Amino acid sequence: MASGMATASYELRFDSGRICLDLTATTHPEERLDSAARLSDWVLASGLVPAGTVLAAVDASWLLGFRELRGHVAQLVRGELDGRPADSALARVNAVALAAPPAPRAVRADDGSLHRGLRTPPYSGELLSVVARDALDLLTDPLARASLRQCEGDNCPIVYLDTSRGRRRRWCSSEVCGNRERVARHRRRAALARA
């Protein structure tokens, strides 16, 4: 990933199938939420708020809250996958989910069409609640829960929702982990052919 654009698009990935899983993926292969500005970028790109929403209040406390929730959701999801209930993480996610999500409103554009907006600028607790509720919805829906998969890529901790035909998706991203696997397989075959 030589160019800044390629790196930026790789860093903010939204290919796990759920916003709560996309949040947990922000730790791999390095910390993605390393500043309030990066968190603001993630919140906007994730669709937690409508495009164009001003997030002037994002600060270090928001960053701390999102990182804490990310850890609890990751612990909860991994515990469910591994059959090791993470009740303390569940209690925390349940507590975060209690806050009301941001109140939506319809806004008329110059051309007369309606667009989604928010009644007031969102605060951290409202957005954290949306992510926590998504995690609870995911883990209490038997069909969605049965579609949770651990990426088969080398050293990839990402969990994703497999909605592929036949439920045979192997990687969090075909372009990232899948490509690495294909390159490694090609190198192994080339090495065997030379031997």
N, C-alpha and C positions, 0 to 999 in steps of 0.2 A: 504494500500500500504506500506507494511513493508520494502520491500527491495528497495535499491537504484535504481536497474534496473527497477522495476515496476513503481516507482515514475517518473523516467526519461522518460519512454515511455508514461506515462499518461500526463506528462507536455508538451510534444511536440506532440500535436494532429493535424492530418491532415485529418479529417473526415467530414468536412463541405461541401465538393464538389467544392470549389473554393478557390484559394490562398488568395483572398481579405478577404473572410469570415474566413479562417484559421488564418489570421493575427488578425482579431477582436476577435477571441476566445482566444488569448493569455493573456487576462485579467482575465479569470475565471478558477478556483475559486480564484486565486491569480495572481499577476503579474508574467508572464512567462519570459518576456524580461527585466530582472533586471540587466543585464550587457552586455558589448560589446561581451563577449565570448558567452553568451546565444543567443544573436542576431545572431552571426556567426553560431552557431549550427542550429538555426531556418532557416536561409537563405539556408544553405546546405541541410537540411532535407526537406525543402519545394520544392526543385527542381528549385528554381529561378536561380540557377547556376548549371552547370554540376558537377557531383561527382568529388571530387579531386581538385576543384578550390580552390586556396589559397586566403583567405580573410584577408590579413595582414593589410589592411587599416581600418578595422572596428574599430570604436572608439565611444566615447560618442556622437559625432555629428550624427553618423549613428543612434545610439539608439534614440536620440531625434527626428530625421526625421521619423523613422519608427513608433514611438509612436504617433507623431502628425498625420501622415497619417492614422494610425489605428483609432484614434479618429474621424477623418473626415469621413472615410469610415463607421464606426459604426453609426455615426449620420445620414449620408446619407441613409444607408440601413434601419435603424429604421424609419426614416422619411417617406420613401417610403412605408414601411409595414403599418405604422400607418396613412397614408394619410396626413402627416404633412411635406410638402416639406422643406428640409434643404438646402436652396439656398446658404448660405455662405459655407457650407461643400462641396456642388457641385462645387462651384467656385474654392475652394482649390484643390479638387481632379482633376478637369480639368486642373488646372495649373501644378500640379505634373506630369500629363500624357503627357505634352508637351515634356519632355526630351526624347531623343531616348533611346530605350532599348539597352542592351549590344550587341555588334556585335558578332554573332556566327561564328564559323569556324569548319571545319572537321579536325580531327587530326588522323593520321594513327598510330595504335597501333603496337606493336612488331609482332603480329600475322598477320598483314596486313589489319585487319578490321578497319573501320572508326568509330570514336567516336566523340561525340559533345564536343566542347571546346569553349572558348571565345577568341576573337582576342587579347584583353588586359585585365588585371585585372579589374573587374567591380568597378565602384564608386557608392556611395549611390544613387545619383539622377537617375542613369540608372535603378537600381533595384526598387526604389520607383515608377518609371514610369511604370514598368511591373505590379506592384500591382494596381496602380491607373487605368491603362488601363483595367485590369481585372474587376475592380469594375464598370467601365463605360460600358464595354461589357455586364456584368451581368444585369445591371439595364436598358439597352436599348434594350435588347433581351426580347420580350414579353413572350416567352415560359419559359425562364430561370427565369425571374422575377416572373412569376406565380407559380414557384416551390419553392420560398423562404418560409421557415417555421421558426417559433419561437419554440425552444425546449419546450416541455411540462413538463420537469423535474422541481421539486421544486427549485425555486430561480435560475434557469439556464437562463442566458441572451443570450445564443448562438443561432445564426441564421444559418441555413444550407440550402442547396439545396436538395430538396426531389426528387430524381430520382428513387425512389422505384416503383415497379410494383403496380399500383393502386393508387399511390401517398398517401400512408397511413402511412408513417414514422412519428413517434411521437416524437422521441428524437434525440438529436444531436449525441448520441452514444448509441447503445443498451447495450454495455458493461459498460458504466458509468451511465448515467441517467436512461436508461431502467432497468438496474440491480437494481438501488436504488428503483425504482418504484415497481419492482417485490418483493423485500425484504419487502418494506413497506406494500404492499398488503398481503403478507404472514403473517406478524406480526399482521395485523388487523384481518385476518381470525382466526389466532391462539388465539388472545385475545377474540374474539367473541365465539369461541368454548369453552374456559375456563369459560366464564361468564354464 
